[in-house]
Amino acid sequence: MSGTRLYVIFGSYTEKLSEHLSPAYEIAGSDRTLEAAVATSRKLSPPPDIFLVLGSALASGMVEGRIDYGAALVKNLKELRKACPMSRVVVVLSSSADDLLVQEIAKLGIYDVHRVDEVRVDDLVSFIENPRTFADLEVGAAATGDPGKVSFSSESRASWLQGLLRRFQKEKPAYKERVQPTRTTTKALQGPLVVAVGVSLPGISQVSVPPATAVAVLFAPGCADRSLLPPGAKGYIVGTGPLAWRDAARTGLPVIDPGKATTLVDAGRSNFCVVVYSSSTAVGKTTVALNLASLLSKEKKVCLVDLDSGKPTLTELVTGRVDARGDLSAPVPTRWGFDFVPVVSEDVSLQDALSGFRGLLARCDVVVDCPGRLNLLPCMEAALRVADRILLVSDCTNRSVAAVRNFAVGTMRELGITERTLLVVNRKEMKPFLKPTEVAERVGIPLSFELPFDPLVEKMFGECQPLTHLKFKRSPLLEKLQEISVFLKGDDALVQPGVPTHSAG
């Protein structure tokens, strides 16, 4: 289909797939989540010929106050069809997606629905090149149920993520399954994914000979040598001058500027970063960050970072000291199972902060508690730039909503982090002034998660313990944070080198 305009919506694999498919198709656009694509599609002129959609590439599974990923998928596909009714939509689902979900998608006039456990680029090309009709739908005769309710629970989604993780290996031109190393051997096997030869770049290891595990090698002008590239690795020449272009002509390697070179570190890493941020103060960021770190650390090594020097500080809660200060290169262990970096100095430069965060992410997952302010400190900007997910927190007051909206319409777009940002509305009071849905409407971002009022938060600060370590029968807030942690674990699968069709977008 030479000249076919393709729009790619495939979670964290969107960029890599777009690169693979670009020689055969005109890439009309791409988004990591279906919600972002729906918003963009309303402005597309002309619309793309085909949308390629990973069914789990969703920013949120929230529909009418409940988590239902199937219903969320159908809802967003319906909006996509309304915006671009003449475009063909190819949907890739997990093999465990039930017949009722496929039927609901078919009712939208979408017949290109493929259920698979793992997908290769060759498969995607086949899906694109071979349109399906209603007669091709793979639906069993026994499919029944209420067409208004498509069940696709967070529990089943989590079990997929735990049981079917695949490591992601780039071939030419396919994605191939590789055995998942055990947690104890992953670090030793993996090594640095992006390395530099003859050039110093923040957060990137400088070597004389690239290790076999490297997926990208950055050469200084005058040092470029194709023979040094490990099998399957890409090479780049970092520079802008005549020497760089002479090397490019000699070796055939592309030239990139230093700014773009540093972004390769984030694309190649295997650990996950979530930033808890708000442009408003006293909205519950510390509560969210502390308990998420505790929940996530039950399965992986996690480091919690405090960037907020405002009182009461996360640092005081964790260490018992108001004056404790930390460094991104020197996390300390806590009694709750995760590492911790006390308040980081506001004087840290952007480049040093980027290097520090990337150093942490080479060793573990990272949760960051940011100050409540609109004007970003360099360390805050660094955290937002490297984040895989940003939890943008607002409470239900006019003051908070106004501040968060200012961030959403300004800084969030300027940094290009819209697709990675999820709105979290915290009901700090029993009867809040605004409803969470009203908050989302005023901020202008879809509501991803609503945090319930929980009197145990006061006890948490009083006893200086995360909710996970308090003795109580039930905590509504902890239950909701557990749900968010499951969602984030799904995102965590996306930064692993594996392309399961069931991973979260």
GUNU-607478 format. One line per field, with one value per residue (C-alpha): chain; residue in one letter; x, y, z. Coordinates in nm, 3 decimals, padded with zeros to 5 digits. Layout:
N
chain <- [A | ...]
res <- [A | ...]
px <- [X | ...]
py <- [Y | ...]
pz <- [Z | ...]
END
This chain:
505
chain <- [A | A | A | A | A | A | A | A | A | A | A | A | A | A | A | A | A | A | A | A | A | A | A | A | A | A | A | A | A | A | A | A | A | A | A | A | A | A | A | A | A | A | A | A | A | A | A | A | A | A | A | A | A | A | A | A | A | A | A | A | A | A | A | A | A | A | A | A | A | A | A | A | A | A | A | A | A | A | A | A | A | A | A | A | A | A | A | A | A | A | A | A | A | A | A | A | A | A | A | A | A | A | A | A | A | A | A | A | A | A | A | A | A | A | A | A | A | A | A | A | A | A | A | A | A | A | A | A | A | A | A | A | A | A | A | A | A | A | A | A | A | A | A | A | A | A | A | A | A | A | A | A | A | A | A | A | A | A | A | A | A | A | A | A | A | A | A | A | A | A | A | A | A | A | A | A | A | A | A | A | A | A | A | A | A | A | A | A | A | A | A | A | A | A | A | A | A | A | A | A | A | A | A | A | A | A | A | A | A | A | A | A | A | A | A | A | A | A | A | A | A | A | A | A | A | A | A | A | A | A | A | A | A | A | A | A | A | A | A | A | A | A | A | A | A | A | A | A | A | A | A | A | A | A | A | A | A | A | A | A | A | A | A | A | A | A | A | A | A | A | A | A | A | A | A | A | A | A | A | A | A | A | A | A | A | A | A | A | A | A | A | A | A | A | A | A | A | A | A | A | A | A | A | A | A | A | A | A | A | A | A | A | A | A | A | A | A | A | A | A | A | A | A | A | A | A | A | A | A | A | A | A | A | A | A | A | A | A | A | A | A | A | A | A | A | A | A | A | A | A | A | A | A | A | A | A | A | A | A | A | A | A | A | A | A | A | A | A | A | A | A | A | A | A | A | A | A | A | A | A | A | A | A | A | A | A | A | A | A | A | A | A | A | A | A | A | A | A | A | A | A | A | A | A | A | A | A | A | A | A | A | A | A | A | A | A | A | A | A | A | A | A | A | A | A | A | A | A | A | A | A | A | A | A | A | A | A | A | A | A | A | A | A | A | A | A | A | A | A | A | A | A | A | A | A | A | A | A | A | A | A | A | A | A | A | A | A | A | A | A | A | A | A | A | A | A | A | A | A | A | A | A | A | A | A | A | A | A | A | A | A | A | A | A | A | A | A | A | A | A | A | A | A | A | A]
res <- [M | S | G | T | R | L | Y | V | I | F | G | S | Y | T | E | K | L | S | E | H | L | S | P | A | Y | E | I | A | G | S | D | R | T | L | E | A | A | V | A | T | S | R | K | L | S | P | P | P | D | I | F | L | V | L | G | S | A | L | A | S | G | M | V | E | G | R | I | D | Y | G | A | A | L | V | K | N | L | K | E | L | R | K | A | C | P | M | S | R | V | V | V | V | L | S | S | S | A | D | D | L | L | V | Q | E | I | A | K | L | G | I | Y | D | V | H | R | V | D | E | V | R | V | D | D | L | V | S | F | I | E | N | P | R | T | F | A | D | L | E | V | G | A | A | A | T | G | D | P | G | K | V | S | F | S | S | E | S | R | A | S | W | L | Q | G | L | L | R | R | F | Q | K | E | K | P | A | Y | K | E | R | V | Q | P | T | R | T | T | T | K | A | L | Q | G | P | L | V | V | A | V | G | V | S | L | P | G | I | S | Q | V | S | V | P | P | A | T | A | V | A | V | L | F | A | P | G | C | A | D | R | S | L | L | P | P | G | A | K | G | Y | I | V | G | T | G | P | L | A | W | R | D | A | A | R | T | G | L | P | V | I | D | P | G | K | A | T | T | L | V | D | A | G | R | S | N | F | C | V | V | V | Y | S | S | S | T | A | V | G | K | T | T | V | A | L | N | L | A | S | L | L | S | K | E | K | K | V | C | L | V | D | L | D | S | G | K | P | T | L | T | E | L | V | T | G | R | V | D | A | R | G | D | L | S | A | P | V | P | T | R | W | G | F | D | F | V | P | V | V | S | E | D | V | S | L | Q | D | A | L | S | G | F | R | G | L | L | A | R | C | D | V | V | V | D | C | P | G | R | L | N | L | L | P | C | M | E | A | A | L | R | V | A | D | R | I | L | L | V | S | D | C | T | N | R | S | V | A | A | V | R | N | F | A | V | G | T | M | R | E | L | G | I | T | E | R | T | L | L | V | V | N | R | K | E | M | K | P | F | L | K | P | T | E | V | A | E | R | V | G | I | P | L | S | F | E | L | P | F | D | P | L | V | E | K | M | F | G | E | C | Q | P | L | T | H | L | K | F | K | R | S | P | L | L | E | K | L | Q | E | I | S | V | F | L | K | G | D | D | A | L | V | Q | P | G | V | P | T | H | S | A | G]
px <- [00.000 | 00.252 | 00.145 | -00.091 | -00.114 | -00.081 | -00.147 | 00.023 | -00.121 | 00.084 | 00.171 | 00.540 | 00.629 | 00.474 | 00.800 | 00.985 | 00.700 | 00.664 | 01.033 | 01.001 | 00.693 | 00.800 | 00.979 | 00.654 | 00.395 | 00.358 | 00.333 | 00.052 | 00.089 | 00.140 | 00.034 | 00.110 | -00.250 | -00.587 | -00.722 | -00.448 | -00.514 | -00.886 | -00.811 | -00.569 | -00.790 | -01.054 | -00.802 | -00.651 | -00.686 | -00.678 | -00.747 | -00.515 | -00.609 | -00.551 | -00.526 | -00.312 | -00.426 | -00.292 | -00.611 | -00.448 | -00.286 | -00.514 | -00.427 | -00.708 | -00.964 | -01.207 | -01.564 | -01.855 | -01.670 | -01.547 | -01.240 | -01.340 | -01.070 | -01.290 | -01.560 | -01.291 | -01.150 | -01.492 | -01.574 | -01.252 | -01.276 | -01.626 | -01.492 | -01.214 | -01.467 | -01.678 | -01.377 | -01.249 | -01.540 | -01.368 | -01.048 | -00.991 | -00.907 | -00.686 | -00.708 | -00.464 | -00.592 | -00.465 | -00.569 | -00.764 | -00.995 | -01.346 | -01.592 | -01.823 | -01.550 | -01.486 | -01.860 | -01.882 | -01.590 | -01.752 | -02.067 | -01.856 | -01.785 | -01.435 | -01.373 | -00.993 | -00.967 | -00.675 | -00.632 | -00.272 | -00.035 | 00.267 | 00.300 | 00.584 | 00.623 | 00.566 | 00.231 | 00.133 | 00.216 | -00.003 | -00.287 | -00.257 | -00.228 | -00.517 | -00.842 | -01.104 | -01.480 | -01.761 | -01.729 | -01.371 | -01.458 | -01.331 | -01.630 | -01.770 | -02.140 | -02.171 | -02.084 | -02.355 | -02.397 | -02.515 | -02.382 | -02.364 | -02.112 | -01.785 | -01.596 | -01.219 | -01.121 | -00.806 | -00.746 | -00.735 | -00.521 | -00.274 | -00.258 | -00.174 | 00.107 | 00.250 | 00.211 | 00.286 | 00.573 | 00.806 | 01.139 | 01.162 | 01.431 | 01.464 | 01.543 | 01.537 | 01.249 | 01.066 | 01.016 | 01.115 | 01.047 | 01.342 | 01.361 | 01.293 | 01.599 | 01.532 | 01.532 | 01.867 | 02.042 | 01.879 | 02.127 | 02.430 | 02.295 | 02.170 | 02.461 | 02.448 | 02.203 | 02.336 | 02.709 | 02.940 | 03.283 | 03.507 | 03.230 | 03.102 | 02.722 | 02.517 | 02.377 | 02.556 | 02.846 | 03.168 | 03.361 | 03.646 | 03.483 | 03.100 | 02.970 | 02.774 | 02.456 | 02.457 | 02.169 | 02.305 | 02.657 | 02.728 | 03.058 | 03.252 | 03.354 | 03.675 | 03.597 | 03.319 | 03.390 | 03.122 | 03.335 | 03.282 | 02.902 | 02.762 | 02.524 | 02.192 | 02.314 | 02.270 | 02.552 | 02.533 | 02.784 | 02.731 | 02.815 | 02.726 | 03.056 | 03.235 | 03.427 | 03.099 | 02.967 | 03.294 | 03.266 | 02.907 | 03.011 | 03.289 | 03.089 | 02.728 | 02.624 | 02.370 | 02.468 | 02.266 | 02.306 | 02.404 | 02.054 | 01.890 | 02.166 | 02.080 | 01.718 | 01.836 | 01.913 | 01.546 | 01.437 | 01.679 | 01.646 | 01.472 | 01.342 | 01.042 | 00.998 | 00.673 | 00.659 | 00.391 | 00.345 | 00.107 | 00.136 | -00.069 | 00.034 | -00.124 | -00.308 | -00.175 | 00.137 | 00.346 | 00.079 | 00.055 | 00.432 | 00.514 | 00.249 | 00.312 | 00.681 | 00.589 | 00.342 | 00.571 | 00.870 | 00.695 | 00.792 | 01.086 | 01.369 | 01.236 | 01.389 | 01.171 | 01.309 | 01.204 | 01.232 | 00.988 | 01.143 | 00.804 | 00.671 | 00.569 | 00.836 | 00.851 | 01.209 | 01.099 | 00.840 | 01.091 | 01.408 | 01.270 | 01.496 | 01.385 | 01.735 | 01.833 | 01.957 | 02.026 | 02.200 | 02.061 | 02.380 | 02.352 | 02.011 | 01.975 | 01.775 | 01.454 | 01.285 | 00.995 | 01.186 | 01.259 | 01.554 | 01.518 | 01.685 | 01.612 | 01.540 | 01.762 | 01.924 | 01.741 | 02.078 | 02.132 | 02.160 | 01.930 | 02.209 | 02.332 | 01.975 | 01.916 | 02.238 | 02.141 | 01.796 | 01.932 | 02.191 | 01.915 | 01.707 | 01.999 | 01.958 | 01.591 | 01.243 | 01.201 | 00.910 | 00.951 | 00.765 | 00.773 | 00.705 | 00.369 | 00.476 | 00.422 | 00.769 | 00.986 | 01.320 | 01.587 | 01.557 | 01.177 | 01.210 | 01.461 | 01.221 | 00.934 | 01.152 | 01.267 | 00.929 | 00.738 | 00.423 | 00.335 | 00.054 | -00.084 | -00.263 | -00.541 | -00.780 | -01.139 | -01.086 | -01.098 | -00.746 | -00.596 | -00.795 | -00.678 | -00.313 | -00.329 | -00.505 | -00.227 | 00.024 | -00.191 | -00.230 | 00.127 | 00.426 | 00.282 | 00.253 | 00.585 | 00.768 | 00.581 | 00.462 | 00.086 | 00.061 | 00.246 | 00.037 | -00.258 | -00.497 | -00.548 | -00.816 | -00.785 | -01.104 | -00.938 | -01.269 | -01.576 | -01.786 | -01.556 | -01.643 | -01.616 | -01.688 | -01.385 | -01.555 | -01.596 | -01.227 | -01.133 | -01.365 | -01.216 | -00.856 | -00.921 | -00.770 | -00.958 | -00.997 | -00.776 | -00.806 | -01.016 | -00.870 | -01.131 | -01.136 | -00.955 | -00.917 | -00.622 | -00.401 | -00.383 | -00.278 | -00.013 | 00.156 | 00.110 | 00.283 | 00.532 | 00.444 | 00.306 | -00.048 | 00.093 | 00.249 | -00.035 | -00.266 | -00.625 | -00.905 | -00.951 | -00.814 | -01.014 | -00.719 | -00.473 | -00.709 | -00.721 | -00.343 | -00.310 | -00.519 | -00.289 | 00.018 | -00.123 | -00.172 | 00.186 | 00.320 | 00.153 | 00.343 | 00.657 | 00.618 | 00.631 | 00.981 | 01.099 | 01.218 | 00.891 | 00.579 | 00.289 | -00.037 | -00.194 | 00.037 | -00.093 | -00.043]
py <- [00.000 | 00.257 | 00.606 | 00.482 | 00.734 | 00.546 | 00.673 | 00.461 | 00.424 | 00.154 | 00.256 | 00.296 | 00.111 | 00.382 | 00.552 | 00.229 | 00.090 | 00.418 | 00.401 | 00.039 | 00.108 | 00.443 | 00.295 | 00.129 | 00.384 | 00.756 | 00.808 | 01.064 | 01.084 | 00.887 | 00.888 | 00.660 | 00.653 | 00.625 | 00.922 | 01.146 | 01.019 | 01.091 | 01.451 | 01.492 | 01.318 | 01.590 | 01.832 | 01.604 | 01.725 | 01.512 | 01.217 | 00.915 | 00.613 | 00.371 | 00.388 | 00.109 | 00.065 | -00.146 | -00.215 | -00.162 | 00.172 | 00.361 | 00.643 | 00.533 | 00.257 | 00.482 | 00.483 | 00.632 | 00.610 | 00.251 | 00.084 | -00.106 | -00.116 | -00.286 | -00.020 | 00.251 | 00.100 | 00.087 | 00.441 | 00.584 | 00.383 | 00.522 | 00.878 | 00.797 | 00.668 | 00.982 | 01.205 | 01.011 | 00.803 | 00.721 | 00.591 | 00.219 | 00.109 | -00.194 | -00.308 | -00.550 | -00.722 | -00.987 | -01.342 | -01.353 | -01.066 | -01.206 | -01.234 | -00.971 | -00.708 | -00.798 | -00.777 | -00.431 | -00.313 | -00.464 | -00.262 | 00.046 | -00.085 | -00.200 | -00.551 | -00.550 | -00.694 | -00.928 | -01.129 | -01.237 | -01.283 | -01.134 | -00.931 | -00.893 | -00.609 | -00.857 | -00.944 | -00.578 | -00.530 | -00.831 | -00.684 | -00.354 | -00.507 | -00.752 | -00.577 | -00.784 | -00.791 | -00.885 | -01.245 | -01.259 | -01.179 | -01.448 | -01.458 | -01.772 | -01.844 | -01.856 | -01.491 | -01.335 | -01.051 | -00.697 | -00.503 | -00.193 | -00.348 | -00.480 | -00.660 | -00.625 | -00.600 | -00.454 | -00.792 | -00.977 | -00.700 | -00.738 | -01.115 | -01.066 | -00.835 | -01.080 | -01.394 | -01.290 | -01.041 | -01.064 | -00.898 | -00.660 | -00.733 | -00.535 | -00.741 | -00.652 | -00.604 | -00.792 | -00.809 | -01.149 | -01.321 | -01.358 | -01.536 | -01.306 | -01.304 | -01.349 | -01.039 | -01.135 | -01.164 | -00.884 | -00.616 | -00.830 | -00.939 | -00.602 | -00.364 | -00.010 | 00.009 | 00.338 | 00.416 | 00.687 | 00.657 | 00.963 | 01.201 | 01.298 | 01.319 | 01.349 | 01.019 | 00.812 | 00.578 | 00.661 | 00.354 | 00.272 | -00.049 | -00.083 | -00.386 | -00.655 | -00.545 | -00.193 | -00.109 | 00.234 | 00.374 | 00.748 | 00.839 | 01.164 | 01.310 | 01.137 | 00.826 | 00.670 | 00.304 | 00.062 | -00.235 | -00.139 | -00.175 | -00.485 | -00.699 | -00.518 | -00.194 | 00.146 | 00.395 | 00.775 | 01.056 | 01.333 | 01.677 | 01.957 | 02.053 | 01.954 | 01.670 | 01.503 | 01.520 | 01.387 | 01.090 | 01.042 | 01.031 | 00.782 | 00.545 | 00.596 | 00.664 | 00.941 | 01.268 | 01.389 | 01.691 | 01.641 | 01.734 | 01.454 | 01.212 | 01.234 | 01.137 | 00.795 | 00.704 | 00.731 | 00.526 | 00.247 | 00.210 | -00.081 | 00.085 | 00.308 | 00.663 | 00.808 | 01.172 | 01.294 | 01.662 | 01.952 | 02.323 | 02.370 | 02.313 | 02.086 | 01.856 | 01.521 | 01.464 | 01.340 | 01.090 | 00.955 | 00.935 | 00.767 | 00.498 | 00.429 | 00.374 | 00.134 | -00.058 | -00.080 | -00.190 | -00.518 | -00.651 | -00.437 | -00.225 | 00.131 | 00.464 | 00.749 | 01.099 | 01.414 | 01.741 | 01.929 | 02.135 | 02.272 | 02.169 | 01.912 | 01.742 | 01.386 | 01.387 | 01.465 | 01.186 | 00.928 | 01.029 | 01.212 | 01.508 | 01.844 | 01.945 | 01.624 | 01.681 | 01.427 | 01.362 | 01.170 | 00.965 | 00.850 | 00.700 | 00.554 | 00.244 | 00.276 | 00.035 | -00.002 | -00.178 | 00.108 | 00.346 | 00.718 | 01.041 | 01.324 | 01.678 | 01.756 | 02.099 | 02.358 | 02.468 | 02.147 | 02.226 | 02.073 | 01.865 | 01.738 | 01.649 | 01.466 | 01.274 | 01.194 | 01.064 | 00.856 | 00.710 | 00.609 | 00.463 | 00.245 | 00.067 | 00.079 | 00.222 | 00.581 | 00.766 | 01.145 | 01.383 | 01.732 | 02.072 | 02.238 | 02.523 | 02.631 | 02.777 | 02.469 | 02.429 | 02.259 | 01.936 | 01.939 | 01.990 | 01.705 | 01.473 | 01.562 | 01.512 | 01.160 | 01.049 | 00.764 | 00.878 | 01.206 | 01.194 | 01.549 | 01.591 | 01.838 | 01.862 | 01.982 | 02.354 | 02.645 | 02.747 | 02.411 | 02.377 | 02.717 | 02.636 | 02.292 | 02.431 | 02.688 | 02.402 | 02.197 | 02.472 | 02.599 | 02.408 | 02.062 | 02.135 | 02.316 | 02.014 | 01.774 | 01.555 | 01.566 | 01.202 | 01.087 | 01.292 | 01.148 | 01.368 | 01.245 | 01.425 | 01.394 | 01.426 | 01.547 | 01.635 | 01.423 | 01.672 | 01.852 | 02.189 | 02.052 | 01.708 | 01.530 | 01.533 | 01.911 | 01.942 | 01.745 | 01.954 | 02.281 | 02.160 | 02.029 | 01.682 | 01.351 | 01.223 | 00.917 | 00.844 | 00.974 | 00.942 | 00.900 | 01.084 | 00.876 | 00.981 | 00.742 | 00.993 | 01.200 | 00.889 | 00.817 | 01.153 | 01.121 | 00.783 | 00.859 | 00.537 | 00.472 | 00.338 | 00.001 | -00.038 | 00.089 | -00.151 | -00.104 | -00.306 | -00.103 | 00.209 | 00.339 | 00.551 | 00.262 | 00.048 | 00.316 | 00.360 | -00.017 | 00.014 | 00.289 | 00.079 | -00.208 | 00.037 | 00.161 | -00.195 | -00.235 | 00.072 | -00.078 | -00.370 | -00.123 | -00.004 | -00.364 | -00.494 | -00.689 | -00.626 | -00.811 | -00.705 | -00.675 | -00.417 | -00.078 | 00.224]
pz <- [00.000 | -00.115 | -00.013 | 00.259 | 00.544 | 00.874 | 01.228 | 01.498 | 01.851 | 02.021 | 02.377 | 02.453 | 02.135 | 01.918 | 01.822 | 01.745 | 01.538 | 01.350 | 01.265 | 01.144 | 00.934 | 00.787 | 00.482 | 00.370 | 00.483 | 00.527 | 00.903 | 00.931 | 01.308 | 01.626 | 01.990 | 02.281 | 02.404 | 02.236 | 02.431 | 02.291 | 01.939 | 01.973 | 02.073 | 01.781 | 01.525 | 01.546 | 01.392 | 01.125 | 00.769 | 00.570 | 00.802 | 00.786 | 00.575 | 00.863 | 01.242 | 01.391 | 01.753 | 02.040 | 02.236 | 02.574 | 02.482 | 02.720 | 02.956 | 03.187 | 03.220 | 03.407 | 03.268 | 03.462 | 03.792 | 03.753 | 03.606 | 03.292 | 03.026 | 02.768 | 02.798 | 02.787 | 02.468 | 02.300 | 02.412 | 02.267 | 01.945 | 01.900 | 01.935 | 01.689 | 01.436 | 01.476 | 01.417 | 01.114 | 00.978 | 00.649 | 00.807 | 00.855 | 01.210 | 01.281 | 01.645 | 01.811 | 02.127 | 02.364 | 02.276 | 02.603 | 02.501 | 02.507 | 02.219 | 02.364 | 02.343 | 01.978 | 01.908 | 02.063 | 01.848 | 01.538 | 01.606 | 01.535 | 01.185 | 01.286 | 01.154 | 01.154 | 01.507 | 01.575 | 01.897 | 01.960 | 02.255 | 02.085 | 01.770 | 01.519 | 01.273 | 00.990 | 01.150 | 01.166 | 00.800 | 00.721 | 00.929 | 00.741 | 00.394 | 00.435 | 00.531 | 00.709 | 00.660 | 00.894 | 00.774 | 00.904 | 01.266 | 01.502 | 01.736 | 01.896 | 01.874 | 02.252 | 02.310 | 02.523 | 02.766 | 02.813 | 02.512 | 02.728 | 02.965 | 02.831 | 03.105 | 03.106 | 03.471 | 03.624 | 03.791 | 03.459 | 03.315 | 03.603 | 03.560 | 03.194 | 03.285 | 03.539 | 03.333 | 02.975 | 02.991 | 02.694 | 02.649 | 02.358 | 02.102 | 01.785 | 01.478 | 01.113 | 01.071 | 01.352 | 01.726 | 01.856 | 02.186 | 02.420 | 02.755 | 03.051 | 03.280 | 03.650 | 03.868 | 04.024 | 03.688 | 03.490 | 03.593 | 03.517 | 03.179 | 03.071 | 03.118 | 02.978 | 02.688 | 02.547 | 02.560 | 02.428 | 02.264 | 02.281 | 02.390 | 02.736 | 02.768 | 03.089 | 03.211 | 02.941 | 03.018 | 02.832 | 02.712 | 02.477 | 02.350 | 02.358 | 02.552 | 02.371 | 02.553 | 02.404 | 02.170 | 02.071 | 02.049 | 02.032 | 01.865 | 01.888 | 01.549 | 01.447 | 01.655 | 01.447 | 01.367 | 01.247 | 01.350 | 01.715 | 01.693 | 01.871 | 01.659 | 01.614 | 01.776 | 01.611 | 01.576 | 01.579 | 01.538 | 01.793 | 01.660 | 01.422 | 01.259 | 00.935 | 01.105 | 01.206 | 00.850 | 00.706 | 00.944 | 00.834 | 00.469 | 00.551 | 00.775 | 00.666 | 01.027 | 01.098 | 01.268 | 01.568 | 01.793 | 02.162 | 02.284 | 02.089 | 02.188 | 02.557 | 02.488 | 02.368 | 02.728 | 02.822 | 02.520 | 02.604 | 02.980 | 03.151 | 03.470 | 03.529 | 03.665 | 03.799 | 03.911 | 04.152 | 04.069 | 04.113 | 04.046 | 04.365 | 04.726 | 04.988 | 04.749 | 04.878 | 04.666 | 04.957 | 05.060 | 04.706 | 04.649 | 04.982 | 04.953 | 04.585 | 04.659 | 04.938 | 04.720 | 04.418 | 04.628 | 04.712 | 04.369 | 04.248 | 04.377 | 04.416 | 04.514 | 04.644 | 04.576 | 04.764 | 04.570 | 04.796 | 05.074 | 05.184 | 05.525 | 05.632 | 05.422 | 05.303 | 05.426 | 05.782 | 05.770 | 05.642 | 05.829 | 06.133 | 06.051 | 05.911 | 05.798 | 05.614 | 05.261 | 04.989 | 04.661 | 04.364 | 04.353 | 04.715 | 04.809 | 05.158 | 05.261 | 05.465 | 05.705 | 05.461 | 05.184 | 04.943 | 04.910 | 04.970 | 04.858 | 05.107 | 04.986 | 04.687 | 04.671 | 04.460 | 04.319 | 04.119 | 03.747 | 03.487 | 03.333 | 03.672 | 03.770 | 03.441 | 03.491 | 03.851 | 03.762 | 03.475 | 03.710 | 03.952 | 03.671 | 03.568 | 03.904 | 04.003 | 03.953 | 04.077 | 04.242 | 04.272 | 04.506 | 04.349 | 04.512 | 04.454 | 04.226 | 03.867 | 03.808 | 03.774 | 03.946 | 03.729 | 03.929 | 03.880 | 03.506 | 03.490 | 03.673 | 03.440 | 03.133 | 03.228 | 03.370 | 03.209 | 03.391 | 03.562 | 03.816 | 03.807 | 04.140 | 04.217 | 04.508 | 04.475 | 04.545 | 04.302 | 04.407 | 04.316 | 03.993 | 03.868 | 03.939 | 03.778 | 03.470 | 03.426 | 03.416 | 03.178 | 02.918 | 02.950 | 03.085 | 03.020 | 02.647 | 02.629 | 02.775 | 02.545 | 02.834 | 02.772 | 02.668 | 02.980 | 03.223 | 03.418 | 03.617 | 03.974 | 04.178 | 04.556 | 04.761 | 05.080 | 05.244 | 05.308 | 05.108 | 04.861 | 04.710 | 04.353 | 04.214 | 04.063 | 03.723 | 03.752 | 03.836 | 03.523 | 03.307 | 03.433 | 03.405 | 03.054 | 03.106 | 03.127 | 03.484 | 03.527 | 03.899 | 04.188 | 04.539 | 04.816 | 05.147 | 05.410 | 05.777 | 05.809 | 05.626 | 05.945 | 06.135 | 05.872 | 05.933 | 06.310 | 06.325 | 06.043 | 05.862 | 05.513 | 05.504 | 05.398 | 05.744 | 05.964 | 06.145 | 06.031 | 05.875 | 05.558 | 05.393 | 05.092 | 04.982 | 04.998 | 04.792 | 04.523 | 04.531 | 04.493 | 04.177 | 04.051 | 04.131 | 03.923 | 03.636 | 03.675 | 03.683 | 03.347 | 03.226 | 03.376 | 03.138 | 02.852 | 02.930 | 02.939 | 02.601 | 02.538 | 02.330 | 02.489 | 02.329 | 02.671 | 02.826 | 02.928 | 02.709]
END
